[in-house]
Every structure is written in C-alpha cells, then in structure tokens.
Amino acid sequence: MKQTIAALAVALFMIPVVNTQILRLEDVLTQAWLKNDIATISSIVADDFQSWSFKGVRRKKADLLRAAERSEEGDTKIEDPVVRVYGDAAVYTARVIDSGKHANGEAFTSKTCITVVYIRRGGKWQMVADHETLLP
C-alpha cells in the first residue's frame, strides 16, 4: 500500500514536468518549422511517425520533412494548448493559426486544430503521430 501511494505521488509530481517538456518541444518544433530547420524537426519526430493532414493525406516522417523544408509560413500562433500525460505517452492538442506568403506574393492564413501523440523512448520524448483538422 505504501509503495502504491509513493508511486502515485511520484506520478502526480511528474505530470507538470512532462507538460512543460511537451510544451517546450512544441515550441521548438514551431520555431524550427518557421526557419525550415529540418535537422531540429527530424531530431524530435520519430522514424515511425505517421500523420493525417487536413487534406486527408497520410504522411510519414520524410513527407513531413519535405513539407517543412518548403513551408512558406512566416508566423504561427498557438491557442488553447493542452497536454494530457499517460505514463510514457502524452497527447498535445491546440488550435494553430499559420500565416505567410506564397511564392507569388499572395498572403495566406490557415486555422487548424491539431492532436499530436508523443511517446517517451529511452528517456526522450518523440512525436509519433499527429492529425490536423482545417477550421473554417
């Protein structure tokens, strides 16, 4: 019984720490995306990553890195970020407002809701899955 209570206390203590770690990773990813920094993105995204884009396209890690490399986004705002922790798994959700200019100079803004799944492997958090929904 004492071991169970101690384990629960440690787990409850770790939730805010993990929340901070995941929020930090998301910030690093956002900044790397805006800079087309493929090396940083690649270091966070797992090799077995899988995603569904808001266009209904399944993407793997290589697809995500190609999209990041040619991204025309100049600014990203995150709204209502939430992290839920489940042991060695964490789920991040948020609304994202991206803006930028296409190569032809035309400005754009897109709003999406995202769900991102992280898994802790070997003591390191890795993004293993995500899903985007386009907002009107």
FENFEN-V486315 format. One record per backbone hydrogen bond with DSSP energy under -1.0 kcal/mol. NH is the residue of the N-H (numbers start at 0). CO is the residue of the C=O. If there is no record, write none. Layout:
nh->NH co->CO
nh->NH co->CO
This chain:
nh->4 co->0
nh->5 co->1
nh->6 co->2
nh->7 co->3
nh->8 co->4
nh->9 co->5
nh->10 co->6
nh->11 co->7
nh->12 co->8
nh->13 co->9
nh->14 co->10
nh->17 co->13
nh->18 co->14
nh->19 co->15
nh->20 co->16
nh->21 co->17
nh->22 co->18
nh->23 co->19
nh->24 co->20
nh->25 co->21
nh->26 co->22
nh->27 co->23
nh->28 co->24
nh->29 co->25
nh->30 co->26
nh->31 co->27
nh->32 co->28
nh->33 co->29
nh->34 co->30
nh->35 co->32
nh->36 co->31
nh->37 co->35
nh->40 co->36
nh->41 co->37
nh->42 co->38
nh->43 co->40
nh->44 co->40
nh->45 co->126
nh->48 co->45
nh->49 co->127
nh->50 co->58
nh->51 co->129
nh->52 co->56
nh->55 co->52
nh->58 co->50
nh->63 co->59
nh->64 co->60
nh->65 co->61
nh->66 co->62
nh->67 co->63
nh->68 co->64
nh->69 co->65
nh->73 co->98
nh->74 co->98
nh->76 co->96
nh->78 co->94
nh->81 co->92
nh->83 co->90
nh->85 co->88
nh->89 co->117
nh->90 co->83
nh->91 co->115
nh->92 co->81
nh->93 co->113
nh->94 co->78
nh->95 co->111
nh->96 co->76
nh->97 co->109
nh->98 co->74
nh->99 co->107
nh->100 co->71
nh->101 co->105
nh->104 co->101
nh->107 co->99
nh->109 co->97
nh->111 co->95
nh->112 co->132
nh->113 co->93
nh->114 co->130
nh->115 co->91
nh->116 co->128
nh->117 co->89
nh->118 co->125
nh->119 co->87
nh->120 co->123
nh->123 co->120
nh->125 co->118
nh->126 co->43
nh->127 co->116
nh->128 co->116
nh->129 co->49
nh->130 co->114
nh->131 co->51
nh->132 co->112
nh->134 co->110
